[in-house]
Amino acid sequence: MKRLFFVFIFMMLLIFISCGGSSGSSSSNGGSSSSDDQSKAGKNVFITEIYYNPFKDATKGEFIELYNDEDSAIDINGWKFTSGIEHNFTTSTTIPSKGFIILQKDDGNYSGAITWSAGKLSNSGEKIRLADENNDTIDEVEYDDKEPWPTEANGDGPSLELKKDKYSSTENDSGANWQDSTAFGGSPGTTGASSTTAPDLKNYEKEVSYIVGDTNKTIRFDNQGGMATSCETTDTLPNGITLSLSAGTCQLDIGSITTAKTKSTYNIKAINSVGETVATISIEVLSATKNVFITEIYYNPSDSATKGEFIELYNDEDNAIDINGWKFTSGIEHNFTTSTTIPSKGFIILQKDDGNYSGAITWSAGKLSNSGEKIRLADENNDTIDEVEYDDKEPWPTEANGDGPSLELKKDKYSSTENDSGANWQDSTAFGGSPGTTGASSTTAPDLKNYEKEVSYIVGDTNKTIRFDNQGGMATSCETTDTLPNGITLSLSAGTCQLDIGSITTAKTKSTYNIKAINSVGETVATISIEVLSATKNVFITEIYYNPSDSATKGEFIELYNDEDSAVDINGWKFTSGIEHNFTTPRTIPSKGVIILQKDDDYSGAITWSDGKLSNGGEKIKLVDENNDTVDEVEYDDKAPWPTEADGDGPSLELIKANFDKNSNDSGANWKKSTADGGSPGDISGH
């Protein structure tokens, strides 16, 4: 009996050990048990073809095609398939840049292919997962034999083939992005046929207008079907517009349009081996817009006026404009039938009656309405040059209706896009208006509004501007009694004030400045708060050894990496959370290099921090510069998604090399456990 009892105890121990042992050893394997939840590792290798159910008479069997979209070859030694099939790459295996390798089920089926170790692809669909040497997911595709996955690949002869325009590890997990191969048995080792469906041009602008002189613009048709292999049109496209093929779809490229053309319809045909699709687009090429606009209207002279109605036109171009062929089509009637030039930044006057205004042109017919109406000026192609619909009611100035003044566009609103609003006009200060001149500067004080009240700049900023919105009279000068931050100047531009940023070289805490806009009528003060921050340096935390194992010979450390193209001196910087340390002497981190901060004098060349111990339960580590601006901040944890093995099992926390970015290192999913116990301080090559 005693012997039977010992046999029973022995068997129970064997069962216990085979079931996984203690709960402590189970948690130590937690990293691999949750591998399916890992974010994709930073190698752009993905599955592009799956032959999971060969046709019953096929001479060759199942295969999986892998594609490397990197700009250099990749050695996948140590990688493995963990779902779908079983295979470990245990020797050097290279996928060339923009090239393929083939995994086959049976030896000898595909030249140069690798025969996988075990497993058979399911005919009803399953997940195929490829992982790297750290069990991080490289690619994962869960295919199916039902729509939206192509169904003919399930035994009818084709393979599942990723569409060429969907070649991406983020696109290949959707059935809509795959097609049945056009080749029987698939196309292992090539990108296969362009498409198994005809192109389908959708979501393009049906009616398009261009202007003579337009260049470097594009209309791209949204191809939602198979990739096009060519694009055609039997129509003669407008001068300067060409049709081309780009990434499997069609586009219209605008070179340099030199000739106006009335609206016409063009048929664009996208073609591939399966079929073709026609898209219809309407194109109009307008004559070049000229920056000529109405700046003064004298529509109701007072009873005592000695001169009559007029309209003033202004040319804001940098060269003179001949308006021969232009015409007024509303408000008054007049055709310019001979050469008529408006000088650059100059005027011409149109008058109702002969002899009233020296050098003016008498219009052909019509009288301006005293209650308001639309005045429209068009060019030789009847395209609108300018259009103003004035009124005798607010917000239009009302004294211009018979009291003596004209309607005068404010000087700071000289624009064809501004002169259609009554708020941008004023009653002229001169009786009868000021034909041929810009008139009085203003009849009201400046009114600075709609500006950013609080502004931050960074040392090194240049060529930026804060422009105050002057909604009152034009300013004639701008002043401040305050000393503006180094590199910022105050200037006057088009009747309003602006702050111009030249080159800011010195940080400055937030301060308030008063900006005064002045004209002959009065002044207005605007208040603005400006802060100049020190320039951000691209330095960040890449490794944290917060809980060394009991057997470790060296202690806690933090690794800092400089991703700038030049060395960075961190004199004056400090850690304000996690540990305590001030850098009080010149200390340089080389470009693309690291420095190590240690708790104890353990690491050669490292800096021993002043005080503190990293928390084993996770905490925030914060590094700031000499102006107390945050350089980097990482709040690590000992719980998923942060790698849990770093909490006392030997490894450190290592930022994955593909995620070397200060905007990425605050997410646990972007970190991994180090492969070496104790981490790899100072060596970023294996991250």
Residue pairs with C-beta under 8 A, 6 or more apart in sequence:
20 26
27 644
28 645
28 649
30 640
30 644
30 645
31 135
31 643
31 644
31 645
31 673
32 135
34 640
35 82
35 131
35 135
35 136
35 137
36 83
36 129
36 137
36 140
37 640
37 641
38 131
38 135
38 136
38 137
38 669
39 136
39 137
39 669
39 670
40 136
40 137
40 138
40 139
40 140
40 169
41 131
41 132
41 134
41 136
41 137
41 138
41 656
41 658
42 656
42 657
42 658
42 659
43 70
43 74
43 132
43 138
43 658
44 68
44 69
44 70
44 169
45 66
45 67
45 68
45 69
45 70
45 74
45 76
45 95
45 130
45 138
45 139
45 169
46 66
46 67
46 69
46 138
46 139
46 141
46 167
46 168
46 169
46 172
47 64
47 65
47 66
47 67
47 128
47 130
47 139
47 141
47 162
47 172
48 65
48 66
48 67
48 100
48 161
48 162
48 167
48 172
48 191
49 63
49 64
49 65
49 159
49 160
49 161
49 162
49 181
49 186
49 187
49 188
49 192
50 63
50 64
50 65
50 121
50 128
50 141
50 143
50 153
50 159
50 160
51 61
51 62
51 63
51 64
51 121
51 153
51 159
51 160
51 185
51 186
51 188
52 62
52 121
52 122
52 123
52 125
52 143
52 153
52 154
52 160
53 62
53 121
53 123
53 145
53 153
53 154
53 155
54 60
54 61
54 62
54 155
54 185
55 155
55 156
55 157
55 184
55 185
56 155
58 157
58 184
58 185
59 185
60 109
60 110
60 185
61 104
61 105
61 106
61 109
62 104
62 105
62 106
62 120
62 121
63 102
63 103
63 104
63 105
63 109
63 110
63 113
63 159
63 186
63 188
64 84
64 85
64 102
64 103
64 116
64 121
64 128
65 100
65 101
65 102
65 103
65 186
65 188
65 189
66 95
66 100
66 101
66 102
66 103
66 130
66 139
67 95
67 98
67 99
67 100
67 167
68 74
68 95
68 96
68 97
68 98
68 99
68 100
69 98
69 167
69 168
69 169
70 97
71 97
72 97
73 94
73 95
73 96
73 97
73 99
74 94
74 95
75 92
75 93
75 94
76 89
76 93
76 94
76 95
76 132
77 89
77 90
77 91
77 92
77 93
77 133
78 89
78 90
78 132
78 133
79 88
79 89
79 93
79 130
79 131
79 132
79 133
79 138
80 87
80 88
80 89
80 130
80 131
81 87
81 103
81 116
81 119
81 128
81 129
81 130
81 131
82 129
82 130
82 131
82 135
83 126
83 127
83 128
83 129
83 140
84 119
84 121
84 122
84 126
84 127
84 128
84 129
85 103
85 105
85 116
85 117
85 118
85 119
85 120
85 121
85 128
86 116
86 117
86 118
86 119
87 103
87 114
87 116
87 117
87 118
87 119
88 117
93 101
93 114
95 101
100 188
100 189
100 190
101 113
101 114
102 110
102 112
102 113
102 114
102 188
102 189
103 113
103 114
103 115
103 116
104 110
104 113
104 114
104 115
104 116
105 115
105 116
105 120
105 121
106 115
107 115
110 188
110 189
112 189
113 188
121 128
123 145
123 154
123 155
124 144
124 145
125 142
125 143
125 144
125 145
125 146
125 149
126 142
126 143
127 140
127 141
127 142
128 140
128 141
128 142
128 143
129 137
129 139
129 140
130 137
130 138
130 139
130 140
131 137
131 138
132 138
133 675
134 672
134 673
134 675
136 656
136 672
138 169
139 169
139 172
140 173
141 172
141 173
142 173
143 149
143 160
143 175
143 178
144 175
145 151
145 153
145 154
147 175
148 174
148 175
148 176
149 160
149 175
149 178
150 158
150 160
150 175
150 178
150 179
150 180
150 196
151 180
152 158
152 180
153 159
153 160
153 180
153 181
156 180
157 184
157 185
158 180
158 181
158 182
158 183
158 184
158 186
159 180
159 181
159 185
159 186
159 187
159 188
160 178
160 179
160 180
160 181
161 178
161 179
161 180
161 181
161 186
161 187
161 192
161 193
162 171
162 172
162 177
162 178
163 177
163 178
163 179
163 195
163 226
163 227
164 191
164 192
164 194
164 195
164 227
164 248
165 223
165 227
165 247
165 248
166 172
166 177
166 178
167 191
171 177
172 178
179 195
179 196
179 197
179 226
180 196
181 187
181 192
181 193
181 196
182 192
182 193
182 196
182 273
183 192
183 193
186 192
187 193
193 273
194 226
194 227
194 229
194 248
194 272
194 273
195 225
195 226
195 227
195 248
195 272
195 273
195 274
196 226
196 274
197 225
197 226
197 274
197 275
198 225
198 226
198 272
198 274
198 275
198 276
198 277
199 223
199 225
199 226
199 227
199 228
199 248
199 249
199 250
199 270
199 271
199 272
199 275
199 276
199 277
200 223
200 224
200 225
200 226
200 277
201 221
201 222
201 223
201 249
201 250
201 268
201 270
201 277
201 278
201 279
202 221
202 222
202 223
202 224
203 221
203 222
203 224
204 219
204 220
204 221
204 222
204 279
204 281
205 219
205 281
206 280
206 281
206 282
207 263
207 281
207 282
207 284
208 219
208 281
208 282
208 283
208 284
209 283
209 284
209 285
209 286
210 217
210 238
210 241
210 254
210 257
210 283
210 284
210 285
210 286
211 257
211 285
211 286
211 287
211 288
211 289
212 257
212 258
212 259
212 260
212 285
212 286
212 287
212 288
213 256
213 257
213 258
213 288
214 240
214 254
214 256
214 257
215 240
215 254
215 255
215 256
215 257
216 254
216 255
217 254
218 251
218 252
218 253
218 254
219 251
219 252
219 281
220 246
220 249
220 250
220 251
221 249
221 250
221 251
221 268
221 270
221 279
222 249
223 248
223 249
223 250
223 270
225 277
226 272
226 274
227 247
227 248
227 249
227 272
228 245
228 248
228 249
228 250
228 270
228 271
228 272
229 245
229 248
229 271
229 272
229 273
230 245
230 270
230 271
230 272
231 243
231 244
231 245
231 250
231 251
231 268
231 269
231 270
231 271
232 243
232 268
232 269
232 271
233 243
233 266
233 267
233 268
233 269
234 267
235 264
235 265
235 266
235 267
237 243
237 252
237 266
237 283
238 257
238 259
238 261
238 264
238 283
238 285
239 257
239 258
239 259
239 261
239 285
240 254
240 255
240 256
240 257
240 258
240 259
241 252
241 253
241 254
241 255
241 257
241 283
242 252
242 253
242 255
243 250
243 251
243 252
243 253
243 268
244 250
244 251
244 253
245 251
249 270
250 268
250 270
250 279
252 268
252 281
257 285
259 285
260 285
260 286
260 287
260 381
261 283
261 284
261 285
262 284
263 282
263 283
263 284
264 282
264 283
264 284
265 280
265 281
265 282
266 280
266 281
266 282
266 283
267 278
267 279
267 280
268 278
268 279
268 280
268 281
269 276
269 277
269 278
269 279
270 276
270 277
270 278
270 279
286 381
286 383
287 379
287 380
287 381
287 383
289 383
289 385
290 315
290 317
290 321
290 323
290 379
290 385
291 315
291 316
291 317
291 416
292 313
292 314
292 315
292 316
292 317
292 321
292 323
292 342
292 377
292 385
292 386
292 416
293 313
293 314
293 316
293 385
293 386
293 388
293 414
293 415
293 416
293 419
294 311
294 312
294 313
294 314
294 375
294 377
294 386
294 388
294 409
294 419
295 312
295 313
295 314
295 347
295 408
295 409
295 414
295 419
295 438
296 310
296 311
296 312
296 406
296 407
296 408
296 409
296 428
296 433
296 434
296 435
296 439
297 310
297 311
297 312
297 368
297 375
297 388
297 390
297 400
297 406
297 407
298 308
298 309
298 310
298 311
298 400
298 406
298 407
298 432
298 433
298 435
299 309
299 368
299 369
299 370
299 372
299 390
299 400
299 401
299 407
300 309
300 368
300 370
300 392
300 400
300 401
300 402
301 307
301 308
301 309
301 402
301 432
302 402
302 403
302 404
302 431
303 402
304 404
305 404
305 431
305 432
306 432
307 356
307 357
307 432
308 351
308 352
308 353
308 356
309 351
309 352
309 353
309 367
309 368
310 349
310 350
310 351
310 352
310 356
310 357
310 360
310 406
310 433
310 435
311 331
311 332
311 349
311 350
311 363
311 368
311 375
312 347
312 348
312 349
312 350
312 435
312 436
313 342
313 347
313 348
313 349
313 350
313 377
314 342
314 345
314 346
314 347
314 414
315 321
315 342
315 343
315 344
315 345
315 346
315 347
316 345
316 414
316 415
317 344
318 344
319 344
320 341
320 342
320 343
320 344
320 346
321 341
321 342
322 339
322 340
322 341
323 336
323 340
323 341
323 342
323 379
324 336
324 337
324 338
324 339
324 340
324 380
325 336
325 337
325 379
325 380
326 335
326 336
326 377
326 378
326 379
326 380
326 385
327 334
327 335
327 336
327 377
327 378
328 334
328 350
328 363
328 375
328 376
328 377
328 378
329 376
329 377
329 378
329 382
330 373
330 374
330 375
330 376
330 387
331 366
331 368
331 373
331 374
331 375
331 376
332 350
332 352
332 363
332 364
332 365
332 366
332 367
332 368
332 375
333 363
333 364
333 365
333 366
334 350
334 361
334 363
334 364
334 365
335 364
340 348
340 361
342 348
347 435
347 436
347 437
348 360
348 361
349 357
349 359
349 360
349 361
349 435
349 436
350 360
350 361
350 362
350 363
351 357
351 360
351 361
351 362
351 363
352 362
352 363
352 367
352 368
353 362
354 362
357 435
357 436
359 436
360 435
368 375
370 392
370 401
370 402
371 391
371 392
372 389
372 390
372 391
372 392
372 393
372 396
373 389
373 390
374 387
374 388
374 389
375 387
375 388
375 389
375 390
376 384
376 386
376 387
377 384
377 385
377 386
377 387
378 384
378 385
379 385
385 416
386 416
386 419
387 420
388 419
388 420
389 420
390 396
390 407
390 422
390 425
391 422
392 398
392 400
392 401
394 422
395 421
395 422
395 423
396 407
396 422
396 425
397 405
397 407
397 422
397 425
397 426
397 427
398 427
399 405
399 427
400 406
400 407
400 427
400 428
403 427
404 431
404 432
405 427
405 428
405 429
405 430
405 431
405 433
406 427
406 428
406 432
406 433
406 434
406 435
407 425
407 426
407 427
407 428
408 425
408 426
408 427
408 428
408 433
408 434
408 439
408 440
409 418
409 419
409 424
409 425
410 424
410 425
410 426
410 442
410 473
410 474
410 495
411 438
411 439
411 441
411 442
411 474
411 494
411 495
412 470
412 474
412 494
412 495
412 496
413 419
413 424
413 425
414 438
414 494
418 424
419 425
423 471
426 442
426 443
426 444
426 473
427 443
428 434
428 439
428 440
429 439
429 440
429 443
430 439
430 440
433 439
434 440
441 473
441 474
441 476
441 495
441 519
441 520
442 472
442 473
442 474
442 495
442 519
442 520
442 521
443 473
443 521
444 472
444 473
444 521
444 522
445 472
445 473
445 519
445 521
445 522
445 523
445 524
446 470
446 472
446 473
446 474
446 475
446 495
446 496
446 497
446 517
446 518
446 519
446 522
446 523
446 524
447 470
447 471
447 472
447 473
447 524
448 468
448 469
448 470
448 496
448 497
448 515
448 517
448 524
448 525
448 526
449 468
449 469
449 470
449 471
450 468
450 469
450 471
451 466
451 467
451 468
451 469
451 526
451 528
452 466
452 528
453 527
453 528
453 529
454 510
454 528
454 529
454 531
455 466
455 528
455 529
455 530
455 531
456 530
456 531
456 532
456 533
457 464
457 485
457 488
457 501
457 504
457 530
457 531
457 532
457 533
458 504
458 532
458 533
458 534
458 535
458 536
459 504
459 505
459 506
459 507
459 532
459 533
459 534
459 535
460 503
460 504
460 505
460 535
461 487
461 501
461 503
461 504
462 487
462 501
462 502
462 503
462 504
463 501
463 502
464 501
465 498
465 499
465 500
465 501
466 498
466 499
466 528
467 493
467 496
467 497
467 498
468 496
468 497
468 498
468 515
468 517
468 526
469 496
470 495
470 496
470 497
470 517
472 524
473 519
473 521
474 495
474 496
474 519
475 492
475 495
475 496
475 497
475 517
475 518
475 519
476 492
476 495
476 518
476 519
476 520
477 492
477 517
477 518
477 519
478 490
478 491
478 492
478 497
478 498
478 515
478 516
478 517
478 518
479 490
479 515
479 516
479 518
480 490
480 513
480 514
480 515
480 516
481 514
482 511
482 512
482 513
482 514
484 490
484 499
484 513
484 530
485 504
485 506
485 508
485 511
485 530
485 532
486 504
486 505
486 506
486 508
486 532
487 501
487 502
487 503
487 504
487 505
487 506
488 499
488 500
488 501
488 502
488 504
488 530
489 499
489 500
489 502
490 497
490 498
490 499
490 500
490 515
491 497
491 498
491 500
492 498
496 517
497 515
497 517
497 526
499 515
499 528
504 532
506 532
507 532
507 533
507 534
507 627
508 530
508 531
508 532
509 531
510 529
510 530
510 531
511 529
511 530
511 531
512 527
512 528
512 529
513 527
513 528
513 529
513 530
514 525
514 526
514 527
515 525
515 526
515 527
515 528
516 523
516 524
516 525
516 526
517 523
517 524
517 525
517 526
533 627
533 629
534 625
534 626
534 627
534 629
536 629
536 631
537 562
537 564
537 568
537 625
537 631
538 562
538 563
538 564
538 662
539 560
539 561
539 562
539 563
539 564
539 568
539 570
539 589
539 623
539 631
539 632
539 662
540 560
540 561
540 563
540 631
540 632
540 634
540 661
540 662
540 665
541 558
541 559
541 560
541 561
541 621
541 623
541 632
541 634
541 655
541 665
542 559
542 560
542 561
542 594
542 654
542 655
542 660
542 665
542 684
542 687
543 557
543 558
543 559
543 652
543 653
543 654
543 655
543 674
543 679
543 680
543 681
543 687
544 557
544 558
544 559
544 614
544 621
544 634
544 636
544 646
544 652
544 653
545 555
545 556
545 557
545 558
545 614
545 646
545 652
545 653
545 678
545 679
545 681
546 556
546 614
546 615
546 616
546 618
546 636
546 646
546 647
546 652
546 653
547 556
547 614
547 616
547 638
547 646
547 647
547 648
548 554
548 555
548 556
548 648
548 678
549 648
549 649
549 650
549 677
550 648
551 650
552 650
552 677
552 678
553 602
553 678
554 600
554 602
554 603
554 678
555 598
555 599
555 600
555 602
556 598
556 599
556 600
556 613
556 614
557 596
557 597
557 598
557 599
557 602
557 603
557 606
557 652
557 679
557 681
558 578
558 579
558 596
558 597
558 609
558 614
558 621
559 594
559 595
559 596
559 597
559 681
559 682
559 684
560 589
560 594
560 595
560 596
560 597
560 623
560 632
561 589
561 592
561 593
561 594
561 660
561 684
562 568
562 589
562 590
562 591
562 592
562 593
562 594
563 592
563 660
563 661
563 662
564 591
565 591
566 591
567 588
567 589
567 590
567 591
567 593
568 588
568 589
569 586
569 587
569 588
570 583
570 587
570 588
570 589
570 625
571 583
571 584
571 585
571 586
571 587
571 626
572 583
572 584
572 625
572 626
573 582
573 583
573 623
573 624
573 625
573 626
573 631
574 581
574 582
574 583
574 623
574 624
575 581
575 597
575 609
575 612
575 621
575 622
575 623
575 624
576 622
576 623
576 624
576 628
577 619
577 620
577 621
577 622
577 633
578 612
578 614
578 615
578 619
578 620
578 621
578 622
579 597
579 599
579 609
579 610
579 611
579 612
579 613
579 614
579 621
580 609
580 610
580 611
580 612
581 597
581 607
581 609
581 610
581 611
582 610
587 595
587 607
589 595
594 682
594 684
595 606
595 607
596 603
596 605
596 606
596 607
596 681
596 682
597 606
597 607
597 608
597 609
598 606
598 607
598 608
598 609
599 608
599 609
599 612
599 613
599 614
600 608
601 608
603 681
603 682
605 682
606 681
614 621
616 638
616 647
616 648
617 637
617 638
618 635
618 636
618 637
618 638
618 639
618 642
619 635
619 636
620 633
620 634
620 635
621 633
621 634
621 635
621 636
622 630
622 632
622 633
623 630
623 631
623 632
623 633
624 630
624 631
625 631
632 662
632 665
633 666
634 665
634 666
635 666
636 642
636 653
636 668
636 671
637 668
638 644
638 646
638 647
640 668
641 667
641 668
641 669
642 653
642 668
642 671
643 651
643 653
643 668
643 671
643 672
643 673
645 651
645 673
646 652
646 653
646 673
646 674
650 677
650 678
651 673
651 674
651 675
651 676
651 677
651 679
652 673
652 674
652 678
652 679
652 680
652 681
653 671
653 672
653 673
653 674
654 671
654 672
654 673
654 674
654 679
654 680
654 686
654 687
655 664
655 665
655 670
655 671
655 687
656 670
656 671
656 672
656 687
657 684
657 685
657 687
659 665
659 670
660 684
660 687
664 670
665 671
672 687
674 680
674 686
675 686
676 686
680 686
680 687
